[in-house]
Amino acid sequence: SMPLPLPGAQEQELNSSSDSAGLGTGEQLEVDATNTARSALSLDLVTALVMHVPSDPAIGEAIRAAFLKAGAVHELLRYLKHILPSTPCDKTSPEWVAACQAPGLSAALRILTGLAAGFKDTQRLLAAHEEGRLLKLLLQLEGTAVSSMQSSGSSSEAGIGAQVGTDAEGLLEALKRDNEEVTHEIDSLRNEQRSAKSNRALQTRQKMLRALGIAVSTASDAE
């Protein structure tokens, strides 16, 4: 497999190595800082590489196939499964906010964007992952930019949310590129989410009207 320097992915291994070496607290902190900086640099390099794959189809496909064969895509999927909620949840919940602020989330989404763009093997793998769970989470992440900027009191947290929303949107577009089947699946999920959102808004409006003593007609009443 191809290990990627994702935040937290190698934490236990590093701690275990340091413990076995018998390092003191000060030495441990220095080692941790060095490893963190090195991992961040390595992750930036990997991200830059896959986001700038040559446009030549033959070269691009060969590079993306090599990453897939080396296990990079599966490792990224395991990482996302570890940090994201098991199912879409309220965007104001602590679980969702913590997931959106995970330090490696944006990088993982950008790397997957580069590896999936126009490459059907990875597109199908991501679209089918856990029966479409990943697509649903990406669609929810896509709307994170607006919600986090509206609800967060911290400009830095709002910036993180905006970046995650942009990266999720980029990955969804990469999954759709030159792939009618995945495009149809994503568009169908988007329509379902819009319909559900409209229904929730209608129910909220009807509840408010009833609270004011105003009669509310429904589709069944019209029949």
FENFENCOR-V669752 format. One record per residue. N is the residue number from 1. PHI is phi in degrees with one decimal (NA if undefined). NEAR is the number of other ideal C-beta (glycine too) atoms within 8 Angstrom. Layout:
n->N phi->PHI near->NEAR
n->N phi->PHI near->NEAR
This chain:
n->1 phi->NA near->6
n->2 phi->-111.5 near->8
n->3 phi->-69.7 near->7
n->4 phi->-107.4 near->12
n->5 phi->-78.8 near->11
n->6 phi->-78.5 near->14
n->7 phi->-54.8 near->9
n->8 phi->88.5 near->9
n->9 phi->-68.2 near->11
n->10 phi->-113.0 near->11
n->11 phi->-60.0 near->7
n->12 phi->-63.9 near->6
n->13 phi->-63.4 near->7
n->14 phi->-65.0 near->11
n->15 phi->-63.1 near->8
n->16 phi->-64.2 near->8
n->17 phi->-65.2 near->8
n->18 phi->-68.0 near->11
n->19 phi->-63.1 near->8
n->20 phi->-67.7 near->6
n->21 phi->-82.9 near->6
n->22 phi->70.6 near->4
n->23 phi->-77.6 near->8
n->24 phi->-77.7 near->5
n->25 phi->-61.0 near->5
n->26 phi->-61.6 near->6
n->27 phi->-65.4 near->8
n->28 phi->-61.8 near->10
n->29 phi->-62.4 near->8
n->30 phi->-65.7 near->8
n->31 phi->-64.3 near->11
n->32 phi->-61.0 near->10
n->33 phi->-63.7 near->8
n->34 phi->-65.1 near->8
n->35 phi->-65.2 near->10
n->36 phi->-63.7 near->9
n->37 phi->-63.5 near->8
n->38 phi->-65.6 near->9
n->39 phi->-65.3 near->12
n->40 phi->-62.1 near->9
n->41 phi->-64.4 near->8
n->42 phi->-62.8 near->9
n->43 phi->-65.4 near->14
n->44 phi->-61.9 near->9
n->45 phi->-67.1 near->8
n->46 phi->-62.3 near->11
n->47 phi->-60.7 near->12
n->48 phi->-62.3 near->8
n->49 phi->-63.5 near->9
n->50 phi->-74.9 near->14
n->51 phi->-79.8 near->10
n->52 phi->-127.3 near->7
n->53 phi->-64.1 near->12
n->54 phi->-51.1 near->7
n->55 phi->-71.4 near->5
n->56 phi->-58.5 near->6
n->57 phi->-54.5 near->7
n->58 phi->-65.1 near->6
n->59 phi->-69.0 near->9
n->60 phi->-60.5 near->14
n->61 phi->-65.9 near->9
n->62 phi->-64.4 near->8
n->63 phi->-67.5 near->11
n->64 phi->-66.5 near->16
n->65 phi->-65.4 near->10
n->66 phi->-65.4 near->8
n->67 phi->-64.3 near->12
n->68 phi->-64.6 near->13
n->69 phi->-64.4 near->6
n->70 phi->-76.3 near->8
n->71 phi->93.3 near->8
n->72 phi->-63.6 near->12
n->73 phi->-65.5 near->13
n->74 phi->-65.5 near->8
n->75 phi->-65.7 near->14
n->76 phi->-64.8 near->13
n->77 phi->-64.5 near->11
n->78 phi->-64.4 near->8
n->79 phi->-65.4 near->13
n->80 phi->-62.8 near->12
n->81 phi->-63.2 near->8
n->82 phi->-71.4 near->7
n->83 phi->-98.7 near->10
n->84 phi->-90.3 near->9
n->85 phi->-58.8 near->9
n->86 phi->-66.7 near->4
n->87 phi->-140.9 near->6
n->88 phi->-55.7 near->6
n->89 phi->-136.2 near->8
n->90 phi->-59.7 near->5
n->91 phi->-69.1 near->12
n->92 phi->-94.4 near->7
n->93 phi->-70.8 near->8
n->94 phi->-56.2 near->5
n->95 phi->-62.4 near->8
n->96 phi->-71.5 near->12
n->97 phi->-61.7 near->12
n->98 phi->-63.4 near->8
n->99 phi->-64.0 near->11
n->100 phi->-68.2 near->13
n->101 phi->-97.4 near->9
n->102 phi->-59.7 near->9
n->103 phi->-60.9 near->6
n->104 phi->-100.6 near->13
n->105 phi->-64.2 near->15
n->106 phi->-60.2 near->10
n->107 phi->-62.7 near->11
n->108 phi->-62.1 near->12
n->109 phi->-65.8 near->14
n->110 phi->-68.9 near->14
n->111 phi->-64.0 near->15
n->112 phi->-62.8 near->14
n->113 phi->-60.6 near->14
n->114 phi->-65.6 near->15
n->115 phi->-80.5 near->14
n->116 phi->-98.2 near->14
n->117 phi->-55.9 near->11
n->118 phi->70.2 near->10
n->119 phi->-109.6 near->13
n->120 phi->-62.3 near->8
n->121 phi->-61.0 near->9
n->122 phi->-74.0 near->13
n->123 phi->-58.9 near->14
n->124 phi->-65.8 near->11
n->125 phi->-61.6 near->10
n->126 phi->-70.7 near->15
n->127 phi->-64.7 near->14
n->128 phi->-89.9 near->7
n->129 phi->-58.6 near->10
n->130 phi->48.2 near->6
n->131 phi->56.4 near->4
n->132 phi->87.8 near->11
n->133 phi->-59.3 near->10
n->134 phi->-62.1 near->12
n->135 phi->-60.7 near->15
n->136 phi->-63.7 near->11
n->137 phi->-68.2 near->12
n->138 phi->-64.6 near->11
n->139 phi->-64.7 near->14
n->140 phi->-72.8 near->10
n->141 phi->-63.6 near->13
n->142 phi->-57.7 near->10
n->143 phi->-91.6 near->10
n->144 phi->-69.1 near->15
n->145 phi->-55.4 near->12
n->146 phi->-68.0 near->8
n->147 phi->-65.2 near->11
n->148 phi->-72.8 near->18
n->149 phi->-71.7 near->10
n->150 phi->-80.3 near->6
n->151 phi->-99.0 near->7
n->152 phi->-83.4 near->10
n->153 phi->-87.9 near->3
n->154 phi->-108.4 near->6
n->155 phi->-66.1 near->6
n->156 phi->-68.2 near->6
n->157 phi->-66.2 near->12
n->158 phi->-63.9 near->11
n->159 phi->-64.0 near->8
n->160 phi->-61.2 near->12
n->161 phi->-62.8 near->15
n->162 phi->-62.7 near->12
n->163 phi->-66.0 near->10
n->164 phi->-62.1 near->16
n->165 phi->-61.7 near->15
n->166 phi->-64.9 near->9
n->167 phi->-67.1 near->14
n->168 phi->-64.6 near->14
n->169 phi->-62.4 near->9
n->170 phi->-62.6 near->11
n->171 phi->-67.1 near->15
n->172 phi->-60.8 near->13
n->173 phi->-66.9 near->8
n->174 phi->-65.8 near->14
n->175 phi->-67.0 near->14
n->176 phi->-82.6 near->9
n->177 phi->-60.2 near->9
n->178 phi->57.5 near->4
n->179 phi->-138.0 near->12
n->180 phi->-64.4 near->5
n->181 phi->-63.6 near->8
n->182 phi->-68.8 near->12
n->183 phi->-59.0 near->9
n->184 phi->-61.9 near->8
n->185 phi->-65.1 near->11
n->186 phi->-66.6 near->14
n->187 phi->-63.1 near->8
n->188 phi->-65.1 near->8
n->189 phi->-64.9 near->12
n->190 phi->-61.8 near->9
n->191 phi->-63.8 near->8
n->192 phi->-62.8 near->8
n->193 phi->-65.7 near->9
n->194 phi->-63.5 near->8
n->195 phi->-64.2 near->8
n->196 phi->-64.6 near->8
n->197 phi->-64.6 near->8
n->198 phi->-64.3 near->8
n->199 phi->-64.4 near->8
n->200 phi->-64.4 near->8
n->201 phi->-64.2 near->8
n->202 phi->-65.0 near->8
n->203 phi->-62.8 near->8
n->204 phi->-64.0 near->8
n->205 phi->-63.9 near->8
n->206 phi->-64.2 near->10
n->207 phi->-64.6 near->8
n->208 phi->-65.7 near->8
n->209 phi->-65.3 near->10
n->210 phi->-63.4 near->9
n->211 phi->-63.1 near->6
n->212 phi->-89.5 near->6
n->213 phi->81.4 near->4
n->214 phi->-97.1 near->6
n->215 phi->-65.2 near->4
n->216 phi->-118.9 near->7
n->217 phi->-92.2 near->5
n->218 phi->-121.7 near->7
n->219 phi->-62.0 near->5
n->220 phi->-68.2 near->5
n->221 phi->-65.6 near->6
n->222 phi->-65.8 near->6
n->223 phi->-75.0 near->4
